[in-house]
Amino acid sequence: MTATNKYTFNSLFWVLIFISSLGLSFVSQAAITVIKADALVDVQNSKIVNNPIVIIENNVIQYVGKQGSKTLPEEASFIDLSGHTLLPGLMDMHVHLTSDANIHGYRRLKVSTPRSAITGVKNARATLMSGFTTVRNVGAPGYADVALRDAINDGDIIGPRMYVSGPSIGVTGGHCDNNLLPFEYKATSEGVADGPWAVRAKVRQNIKYGADVIKFCATGGVLSKGTKVGAQQFSFEEMQALITEAHLRGLTVAAHAHGTDGIKNAIRAGVDSVEHASFLDKEAIALAKEMGTYLSMDIYVTEYILGEGEKAGILEESLAKERTVGKRQRASFTNAHLAGVNMIFGSDAGVYPHGDNARQLSRMVRFGMSAMEVIQAATLHPADLLGKSNLLGSIDTGKIADIIAVKGDVMNDLTLLEHIPVVIKDGIIVKHEK
């Protein structure tokens, strides 16, 4: 063996040992893969297809139809998922992959940006293995989410497809600022900006360092110290300047907004999605419907905050705010859905543990949606919001092969999606429990 070959062999050996130590399993597949299953959820047409066949070439879906409807290529590899139902890979439009659900309040002061990025590696894997093949990360320190996205795209680690915001933009002393320390520490979050030109500059900075979505805080929040959860933070002029700047560069904008006035002004300013949207009135709902604004409402997270939050370090001030917000947000969710507003799945994972994202799905049924509507909110509609409906969101010809599979009748039991045995991302099986 030559020195060069010996070096290559040793490098490959240690790479395989490293992958094994992480418990990762990458299934080698032929260029053409044929999947057979008992059923397929057709989110485009709101129906179930029995005995489907899906043909994938490399990472793209080339054919979807009934078994026996097409002569299958002899060189293909076959995946028999008898007893399973196929669905598009799930999409969560509100996560914080670099956040640890066990570290809240003052505990977060000890976490460095490099440590956040490493935490993101663990959480990215947990998220993908839970069936979420695409996420929108809305808020991370030091562009740690940009680094995480790039590492996934480069194949260094495994995780979902990520659309990232970098640091959230907010006002001095607002929900996106660091309000935990006294004046003499001069602690200010990196996304703080006051005034129309300052917020434009922050948008430009986030884009410069790799953000592909912009997130700002339009109102106070539950988990921030010293903010009133319903109070508007940015003025309308500041919101308009921020959103206009982002749209000039082709980016979508997400607004953290609990309070009614902040929600309505963000919508009037042209925001693409409102996060949380807790205190909706009839006018806010009508505006969202008129403008085509998407609502991302994390109606499960209240259970974690009130049940486990104190142990995780969540401040009593925040627990008190959540006791007010949770019930009202769920009523707003029901009213917005009945009015026909665009709804997308957003969990706020990071406040609660990553990998448990799907626990919210059954709550969305409890508060008014059908099972099909819930699945569409976690597949089809997020792809539309991201401007990626030509590539993602459904199992259709020409789209990227992001597919999950579960055993049983998922349309009658969405809790089946809380444990997904088969996950395919980009045409590659990343999880297959037999």
C-alpha positions as CSV (number, residue, x, y, z in Angstrom):
1,M,0.0,0.0,0.0
2,T,1.4,3.4,-1.0
3,A,1.7,6.2,1.5
4,T,-1.1,8.1,-0.2
5,N,-3.5,5.0,-0.3
6,K,-2.6,4.3,3.4
7,Y,-3.5,7.9,4.3
8,T,-6.8,7.7,2.4
9,F,-7.7,4.3,4.0
10,N,-6.9,5.6,7.5
11,S,-9.0,8.8,7.0
12,L,-12.0,6.8,5.7
13,F,-11.7,4.4,8.6
14,W,-11.8,7.2,11.2
15,V,-14.7,8.9,9.4
16,L,-16.7,5.7,9.5
17,I,-15.8,5.2,13.2
18,F,-17.0,8.8,13.9
19,I,-20.3,8.3,12.0
20,S,-20.8,5.0,13.9
21,S,-20.2,6.8,17.3
22,L,-22.9,9.3,16.5
23,G,-25.4,6.5,15.7
24,L,-25.9,7.8,12.2
25,S,-27.1,5.4,9.4
26,F,-26.9,6.4,5.8
27,V,-28.5,3.8,3.4
28,S,-26.7,3.5,0.1
29,Q,-29.1,3.6,-2.8
30,A,-29.1,3.2,-6.5
31,A,-29.6,6.2,-8.8
32,I,-33.2,5.0,-9.3
33,T,-35.4,4.0,-6.3
34,V,-38.9,2.6,-6.3
35,I,-41.1,2.9,-3.2
36,K,-44.2,0.8,-2.7
37,A,-46.6,1.4,0.1
38,D,-50.2,0.9,1.2
39,A,-51.3,4.5,0.9
40,L,-50.1,8.0,0.1
41,V,-51.4,11.3,1.3
42,D,-52.0,13.5,-1.7
43,V,-51.9,17.0,-0.1
44,Q,-52.4,18.8,-3.4
45,N,-55.8,17.2,-4.0
46,S,-56.8,16.5,-0.4
47,K,-57.1,12.7,-0.9
48,I,-55.6,9.4,-0.1
49,V,-54.1,7.3,-2.9
50,N,-54.2,3.5,-2.2
51,N,-51.4,1.2,-3.3
52,P,-49.1,3.9,-4.6
53,I,-45.7,3.7,-6.3
54,V,-43.1,6.4,-6.3
55,I,-40.1,6.4,-8.5
56,I,-37.1,8.6,-7.5
57,E,-34.1,9.3,-9.7
58,N,-31.2,10.7,-7.6
59,N,-33.1,13.1,-5.4
60,V,-36.1,14.0,-7.6
61,I,-39.5,12.3,-7.9
62,Q,-39.9,11.1,-11.4
63,Y,-43.3,9.3,-11.2
64,V,-46.2,8.9,-8.8
65,G,-49.0,6.5,-9.6
66,K,-50.8,3.3,-8.8
67,Q,-48.9,0.0,-8.4
68,G,-48.9,-1.8,-11.8
69,S,-49.5,1.4,-13.7
70,K,-45.9,1.6,-15.0
71,T,-43.1,-0.8,-16.1
72,L,-40.4,-0.5,-13.5
73,P,-36.8,-0.1,-14.4
74,E,-34.8,-3.2,-13.9
75,E,-31.8,-1.3,-12.5
76,A,-33.8,0.3,-9.7
77,S,-33.5,-0.5,-6.0
78,F,-36.9,-1.3,-4.3
79,I,-38.2,-0.2,-0.9
80,D,-41.2,-2.2,0.2
81,L,-43.2,-0.2,2.7
82,S,-46.2,-2.5,3.0
83,G,-48.4,-1.5,5.8
84,H,-47.1,2.2,5.6
85,T,-48.6,5.5,4.5
86,L,-46.4,7.9,2.7
87,L,-46.5,11.6,3.4
88,P,-44.4,14.6,2.2
89,G,-41.6,15.5,4.6
90,L,-42.9,17.7,7.4
91,M,-42.0,21.4,7.5
92,D,-41.8,23.5,10.7
93,M,-41.8,27.2,10.1
94,H,-40.8,28.3,13.6
95,V,-37.8,26.6,15.3
96,H,-34.7,27.6,17.2
97,L,-32.3,24.8,16.6
98,T,-29.4,26.5,18.4
99,S,-31.5,26.7,21.6
100,D,-31.7,24.2,24.4
101,A,-35.1,23.7,25.9
102,N,-33.6,23.0,29.3
103,I,-31.8,26.3,29.4
104,H,-34.1,29.4,29.9
105,G,-34.0,32.7,31.7
106,Y,-30.7,33.6,33.4
107,R,-29.2,30.2,32.5
108,R,-28.9,31.4,28.9
109,L,-26.4,34.1,29.9
110,K,-23.7,31.4,30.3
111,V,-24.2,30.0,26.7
112,S,-21.7,31.2,24.1
113,T,-22.4,31.4,20.4
114,P,-20.0,28.5,19.6
115,R,-21.8,26.4,22.2
116,S,-25.1,27.3,20.6
117,A,-23.9,26.1,17.2
118,I,-22.8,22.8,18.7
119,T,-26.2,22.4,20.4
120,G,-27.7,23.0,17.0
121,V,-25.9,20.0,15.6
122,K,-27.6,17.7,18.1
123,N,-31.0,19.4,17.6
124,A,-30.8,19.3,13.8
125,R,-30.4,15.6,13.9
126,A,-33.3,15.1,16.3
127,T,-35.5,17.3,14.1
128,L,-34.7,15.3,11.0
129,M,-35.2,12.0,12.7
130,S,-38.6,13.1,13.8
131,G,-39.7,13.6,10.2
132,F,-39.2,17.3,9.7
133,T,-37.1,17.6,6.5
134,T,-37.4,21.4,6.2
135,V,-37.4,24.1,8.9
136,R,-37.4,27.9,9.2
137,N,-35.0,29.0,12.0
138,V,-36.3,32.3,13.2
139,G,-33.7,33.8,15.5
140,A,-30.1,32.7,16.5
141,P,-27.1,34.4,18.0
142,G,-24.0,35.2,16.0
143,Y,-25.3,33.7,12.8
144,A,-24.9,30.2,14.4
145,D,-27.9,29.1,12.3
146,V,-26.2,30.2,9.1
147,A,-23.2,28.0,10.0
148,L,-25.5,25.1,10.9
149,R,-27.4,25.4,7.6
150,D,-24.2,25.5,5.6
151,A,-22.8,22.5,7.5
152,I,-25.9,20.5,6.6
153,N,-25.8,21.6,3.0
154,D,-22.1,20.7,2.7
155,G,-22.8,17.2,4.1
156,D,-20.7,17.7,7.2
157,I,-23.6,16.9,9.5
158,I,-27.2,15.7,9.0
159,G,-30.3,17.8,9.6
160,P,-33.3,19.3,7.9
161,R,-33.2,21.7,5.0
162,M,-32.9,25.1,6.8
163,Y,-34.0,28.6,6.0
164,V,-32.5,30.9,8.5
165,S,-32.9,34.5,9.9
166,G,-29.7,35.1,11.9
167,P,-30.3,37.4,14.8
168,S,-33.8,38.6,15.3
169,I,-34.3,42.4,14.9
170,G,-35.9,44.3,17.8
171,V,-36.1,47.6,19.6
172,T,-34.0,48.6,22.6
173,G,-35.4,46.9,25.7
174,G,-37.9,44.9,23.6
175,H,-38.5,41.2,23.3
176,C,-35.5,40.6,21.0
177,D,-33.1,42.5,23.3
178,N,-31.1,41.1,26.3
179,N,-32.9,42.6,29.3
180,L,-31.5,40.2,32.0
181,L,-28.6,42.4,33.2
182,P,-28.4,45.8,34.8
183,F,-27.2,49.0,33.1
184,E,-23.5,48.7,34.0
185,Y,-23.1,45.6,31.9
186,K,-24.1,47.4,28.7
187,A,-25.7,44.2,27.4
188,T,-27.5,44.6,24.1
189,S,-28.6,42.0,21.7
190,E,-26.9,42.1,18.3
191,G,-30.2,42.6,16.4
192,V,-31.3,45.8,18.3
193,A,-32.1,48.7,16.0
194,D,-34.2,51.9,16.5
195,G,-35.5,54.0,13.7
196,P,-36.3,53.3,10.0
197,W,-32.8,53.6,8.7
198,A,-31.3,51.6,11.5
199,V,-33.7,48.7,10.9
200,R,-32.8,48.8,7.2
201,A,-29.1,48.6,8.1
202,K,-29.8,45.5,10.3
203,V,-31.7,43.8,7.4
204,R,-28.7,44.5,5.2
205,Q,-26.3,43.2,7.8
206,N,-28.3,39.9,8.2
207,I,-28.4,39.4,4.5
208,K,-24.6,40.1,4.2
209,Y,-23.9,37.3,6.7
210,G,-26.1,34.7,5.1
211,A,-29.7,35.1,6.3
212,D,-32.3,34.0,3.8
213,V,-35.4,35.2,5.9
214,I,-35.8,38.2,8.2
215,K,-37.4,37.9,11.6
216,F,-38.3,40.9,13.7
217,C,-40.2,41.4,17.0
218,A,-43.3,43.6,16.6
219,T,-44.6,43.2,20.1
220,G,-43.5,42.1,23.6
221,G,-43.1,38.4,24.3
222,V,-43.7,35.7,26.9
223,L,-40.1,34.7,27.6
224,S,-38.5,38.2,27.7
225,K,-37.9,40.0,30.9
226,G,-39.7,43.3,31.3
227,T,-41.8,43.3,28.2
228,K,-45.6,43.5,28.0
229,V,-46.7,40.6,25.9
230,G,-49.4,42.6,24.0
231,A,-47.6,45.9,23.6
232,Q,-46.4,47.0,20.2
233,Q,-42.7,47.7,19.9
234,F,-41.7,48.9,16.5
235,S,-43.6,51.9,15.0
236,F,-45.5,51.3,11.7
237,E,-42.8,53.4,9.9
238,E,-40.0,51.1,11.3
239,M,-41.9,48.0,10.3
240,Q,-42.6,49.3,6.8
241,A,-38.9,50.2,6.3
242,L,-37.7,46.8,7.5
243,I,-40.1,44.8,5.4
244,T,-39.6,47.0,2.3
245,E,-35.8,46.5,2.6
246,A,-36.1,42.7,2.9
247,H,-38.6,42.5,0.0
248,L,-36.2,44.5,-2.2
249,R,-33.7,41.8,-1.7
250,G,-36.2,39.0,-2.3
251,L,-36.5,37.8,1.3
252,T,-39.6,36.9,3.2
253,V,-40.3,38.5,6.6
254,A,-41.6,36.9,9.8
255,A,-42.9,39.1,12.6
256,H,-43.1,37.9,16.2
257,A,-46.4,39.4,17.4
258,H,-48.7,38.6,20.2
259,G,-50.5,41.9,20.7
260,T,-53.4,43.0,18.5
261,D,-52.0,46.4,17.4
262,G,-48.6,44.9,16.5
263,I,-50.2,42.1,14.5
264,K,-52.4,44.5,12.5
265,N,-49.6,47.0,11.8
266,A,-47.2,44.2,10.8
267,I,-49.8,42.9,8.3
268,R,-50.5,46.4,7.0
269,A,-46.7,46.9,6.5
270,G,-46.6,43.8,4.3
271,V,-45.2,41.1,6.5
272,D,-45.3,37.6,5.1
273,S,-46.0,35.7,8.3
274,V,-47.1,36.5,11.8
275,E,-45.6,34.3,14.6
276,H,-47.7,33.4,17.6
277,A,-50.6,35.8,16.6
278,S,-52.1,35.4,20.1
279,F,-54.5,38.3,20.5
280,L,-56.4,38.4,17.2
281,D,-59.5,40.4,16.8
282,K,-62.0,40.4,13.9
283,E,-60.1,43.2,12.1
284,A,-56.8,41.4,12.4
285,I,-58.2,38.2,11.0
286,A,-59.9,40.1,8.1
287,L,-56.6,41.9,7.4
288,A,-54.6,38.6,7.3
289,K,-57.1,37.1,5.0
290,E,-57.2,40.1,2.7
291,M,-53.4,40.4,2.5
292,G,-52.7,36.6,2.2
293,T,-50.6,36.7,5.4
294,Y,-49.6,33.4,6.9
295,L,-50.2,32.8,10.6
296,S,-47.8,30.5,12.5
297,M,-49.4,29.7,15.9
298,D,-47.5,27.6,18.4
299,I,-50.5,26.2,20.3
300,Y,-48.7,23.3,21.9
301,V,-45.8,25.1,23.6
302,T,-48.0,26.5,26.4
303,E,-48.3,22.9,27.8
304,Y,-44.5,22.7,28.1
305,I,-44.0,26.2,29.5
306,L,-46.6,25.7,32.2
307,G,-45.8,22.1,32.9
308,E,-42.0,22.0,32.7
309,G,-40.9,25.6,32.3
310,E,-40.0,26.4,35.9
311,K,-37.6,23.5,36.1
312,A,-36.0,24.8,32.8
313,G,-35.4,28.2,34.4
314,I,-38.3,30.1,32.9
315,L,-38.9,33.2,35.0
316,E,-42.1,33.5,37.1
317,E,-42.9,36.7,35.2
318,S,-42.9,34.6,31.9
319,L,-45.0,31.8,33.4
320,A,-47.6,34.4,34.5
321,K,-47.7,35.9,31.0
322,E,-48.1,32.4,29.5
323,R,-51.1,31.7,31.7
324,T,-52.8,34.7,30.0
325,V,-51.6,34.1,26.5
326,G,-52.2,30.3,26.0
327,K,-56.0,30.2,26.2
328,R,-56.4,33.3,24.2
329,Q,-54.1,32.1,21.5
330,R,-56.0,28.9,21.0
331,A,-59.3,30.8,20.6
332,S,-57.6,33.0,18.1
333,F,-56.3,29.9,16.2
334,T,-59.9,28.5,16.0
335,N,-61.3,31.9,14.8
336,A,-58.6,32.4,12.2
337,H,-59.0,28.9,10.8
338,L,-62.8,29.3,10.5
339,A,-62.3,32.5,8.6
340,G,-60.1,30.8,6.0
341,V,-56.8,32.6,6.9
342,N,-53.5,31.0,5.6
343,M,-52.2,28.8,8.4
344,I,-48.8,27.2,8.7
345,F,-47.2,24.8,11.2
346,G,-44.8,26.5,13.6
347,S,-43.9,24.8,16.9
348,D,-41.4,27.2,18.6
349,A,-39.2,24.1,19.2
350,G,-36.3,25.2,21.3
351,V,-38.6,26.5,23.9
352,Y,-39.6,22.9,24.2
353,P,-37.5,19.9,23.2
354,H,-36.5,19.4,19.5
355,G,-37.8,16.2,18.1
356,D,-41.1,16.7,19.9
357,N,-42.3,19.1,17.2
358,A,-45.1,16.8,16.0
359,R,-46.9,16.9,19.4
360,Q,-48.6,20.1,18.2
361,L,-50.3,18.3,15.2
362,S,-53.1,16.7,17.3
363,R,-53.7,20.0,19.1
364,M,-54.4,21.6,15.8
365,V,-57.2,19.1,15.2
366,R,-58.5,19.7,18.7
367,F,-58.8,23.4,18.0
368,G,-60.6,23.2,14.7
369,M,-58.7,21.7,11.8
370,S,-59.3,18.5,10.0
371,A,-56.4,16.0,9.8
372,M,-55.8,16.8,6.1
373,E,-55.8,20.5,6.9
374,V,-53.2,20.0,9.6
375,I,-50.9,18.0,7.2
376,Q,-51.3,20.6,4.6
377,A,-50.3,23.3,7.1
378,A,-47.1,21.3,7.8
379,T,-46.3,20.5,4.1
380,L,-48.0,22.4,1.3
381,H,-48.5,25.8,2.8
382,P,-45.0,26.2,4.2
383,A,-43.6,25.5,0.7
384,D,-45.9,28.3,-0.6
385,L,-44.7,30.7,2.0
386,L,-41.0,30.0,1.3
387,G,-41.6,30.4,-2.5
388,K,-40.5,26.7,-2.9
389,S,-43.8,25.1,-4.0
390,N,-42.2,24.0,-7.2
391,L,-39.7,21.9,-5.2
392,L,-41.2,21.0,-1.8
393,G,-44.4,20.4,0.0
394,S,-45.9,17.4,-1.7
395,I,-45.1,14.0,-3.3
396,D,-45.4,15.0,-6.9
397,T,-43.4,14.6,-10.1
398,G,-40.5,17.0,-10.4
399,K,-40.2,17.7,-6.7
400,I,-37.4,16.9,-4.3
401,A,-37.8,13.5,-2.7
402,D,-38.5,14.4,0.9
403,I,-40.8,11.6,2.1
404,I,-41.8,10.1,5.4
405,A,-43.8,7.0,6.2
406,V,-45.9,5.8,9.2
407,K,-47.7,2.6,10.0
408,G,-51.4,2.8,10.4
409,D,-54.2,5.2,9.5
410,V,-52.7,8.6,10.0
411,M,-55.8,10.5,8.9
412,N,-57.6,9.1,12.0
413,D,-54.7,9.4,14.4
414,L,-52.2,12.2,13.9
415,T,-50.3,11.1,17.0
416,L,-48.7,8.5,14.7
417,L,-46.6,11.4,13.4
418,E,-45.0,11.7,16.8
419,H,-42.9,8.7,16.0
420,I,-42.0,8.3,12.4
421,P,-40.2,5.1,11.4
422,V,-39.1,6.1,7.9
423,V,-37.5,9.4,6.8
424,I,-36.2,10.2,3.3
425,K,-34.5,13.5,2.6
426,D,-33.2,14.5,-0.8
427,G,-33.9,10.9,-2.0
428,I,-31.7,9.4,0.7
429,I,-33.0,7.2,3.5
430,V,-31.8,8.7,6.7
431,K,-34.0,6.6,9.0
432,H,-35.7,3.2,8.5
433,E,-36.9,1.3,11.5
434,K,-38.0,-2.2,10.6
